[in-house]
Amino acid sequence: MEPRTSRRRVLSLASGLAVAAAASPVAASRAAAAAPARAGGPGPLLIRDVRVFDGLRPRGRGSVLVVDGLIAAVGDVPASPRHRVYDGGGRTLLPGLIDCHVHAFEGSAADALRFGVTTELEMFGDPAGLPEARRRRRSTAPARRADLWSAGVGVTVPGGHPLQPGWDFPRVTADTDIDRFVADRVAEGSDFVKVILENGPPPPRPPLPTLTGDQLRRVIAAAHRHGRRAVVHTEKLELSLAAVRAGADGLAHVFWDVEGGPDGVAEIRRAGAFVIPTLSVVDWGAGAKDLLADDRITPWLSPTQEYLLAQEPPDRPGRPDFLGIGSANVRRLHAAGVPILAGTDAPVRANANGVSMLVELGHLVRAGLSPSAALAAATSVPARAFGLGDRGRIAPGLRADLVLVDGDPTTDITDARAIAAVWKNGRAVDRTPPPE
Ligand SMILES: [Zn+2]
């Protein structure tokens, strides 16, 4: 989905939505059935001599065969004269990354793809392009942008968060027929339902109106009746607990108001909800500054990415240490077995689509995930949580969305920044940034 969006609109989004063991080689096997619609390709591609991280764990060195946009075999794959051979030179091959919390605008999905993010999950956005996004992501035709799944219009109240999204959209009032409201979102193409539960940032900022507990339960129940997951925006522990008690499938941020005790963490675990921490949105631009000083990154940034990363988030005197508190909560949730999914909230608060995932991976490792667990949080874990059956792992039959990096990010996560190549639907991506 690519709604026409100016830089002003990007800024408006950014402010309005701002949040108050190496195993033995795998045996080669043939492509499974249940594959996406195939488009004719340029012939089989053999990516040889790569260390494979398959989305779950490191699998040792081997090759990956790509046929018609899909992974056909992994492991000891003998080269044939029919193959075009790409020599991986012992680099590490990852599944294409999935950013689980973005907001899309013109050019954002192309920016994402150039940094190895081959799939984006939009957590509130303009529904205009959703049918087209759905058509595109089912195809294995050549693509110059990441695939998109989206909540479309989120569920919030008049005067509630987000305050200035840059366009008008329907909101829930006391008179709203909630089942109808959710049915309208599904009809617009929403792949899941985003629910806003936000009663305002910490004082002295004023409180915000938000959904009542009853409305929250009814929205989530309606989403489930329509076969959609419900993902809830909360930033506070009490609201996060209210969301999971009401049946939320996932939380769009980790809570960073207070450190959660064992009871709260256990309750989220029992509820079976996943959490998309988005720690990159509470580092107050530190991760962005780090990217702008990294020569593995800067040659590939588009002007829009540079512009977004250079934003100085407005200071909030006396604000709590959101990053420290949020990271402590991620550590506890992960230790308790709550699925952790990587997401950036780009383009909010000095995050840019695609490249900021490289910041979030670092935050997740500092919060206590192993590098492999952080990479899983950006690949196989979200694929499972959101039911994306054709991607998220390097396995026969899945879409050939792949990222090749120098070094070994399963031991040093920052190696994920050293991107050597990206393939989308089995085709190499031109990483040259657009002029403007
Ligand atoms: Zn967001």
Residues whose N, C-alpha, C, O or C-beta is under 5 A from the ligand:
A	BS01	ZN	L17 M123 D345
